[in-house]
Amino acid sequence: MPKKTTTHNNLTYNEYHTYIKETYNPQILKNTEYYLKQYSGFSELANAMPCAIYLLDYTTLGYRFVSEGCKYIVGYTANECMNWSHLDFIRNCMNAEDAKIFTGAFFDKYIEQIKSVSKNDIKNCRFSLNYRGKKKDGTPIKILQQSVVLETNDLGYPVLSLGIIIDITAHKLDNKMVFSISHFNAETGFQTISSSTLNSAHDKLTAREKEIVKHITYGHSTNKIAELLNISMLTVNAHRRNINKKTNCKNVVELVNYALVNNVN
């Protein structure tokens, strides 16, 4: 685990929590009311909006505040969420595959991007991520999560963040997780300074595998695909096995649906 005077980007989510807990200065964080009062009528506004707003403390991985709107997004009450750690939210409200990406590839990239921004400027950045979620009753949804950093430790790592989650199921047709960072300018507002798609099965498909998936969606047989691509049927079958393994599809119907949802082309 890195020492307090050492910058260290390649941390998993759990490692980051341990690092912050061991190295932060308790005087950094003020009481919850201080942060809520920074926004005129914040609590009333937060509870009236069709979204969930939260204050996340990385030193405990606990929530200092959760708005009542969470019951409309994920089906859990504010009190239920307040009794959770952030890891409980990930387990209960995120798709399992996306949760794995969130605590791995996403968090590594999140810390990497944060360290590319000066400590004095980090509070002017907005971090956005979309992912697949699920409600208390199991209903799948798509979520947009946006957050800003309120407090950092001496090295500029986030200690407290203010965030919002919104149900974007009606607007998000694919399953790609997109992570972006926007910077606030007093004259122009927020401008995107970084945007990337996180690793998924779709991203792991090679160009040839995507080409074969395209032919499968056209209804072409293995023999036809081999003929069109001028390769052997054995090679096509090998590609199909790899494709099914990467996409976790068991048959052609599942693969065609996967290709349509993820816009594989």
Secondary structure, DSSP 8 states (H G I E B T S, - for coil): ---TT-------HHHHHHHHHHH--GGG---HHHHHTTSTTHHHHHHHSSSEEEEEETTTTEEEEE-TTHHHHTS--HHHHHTSBHHHHHHHHB-HHHHHHIIIIIHHHHHHHHTTS-TTTGGGEEEEEEEEEE-TT--EEEEEEEEEEEEE-TTS-EEEEEEEEEE-TTT--S---EEEEEEEETTTEEEEEEEEE---HHHHS-HHHHHHHHHHHTT--HHHHHHHHT--HHHHHHHHHHHHHHHT--SHHHHHHHHHHTT--
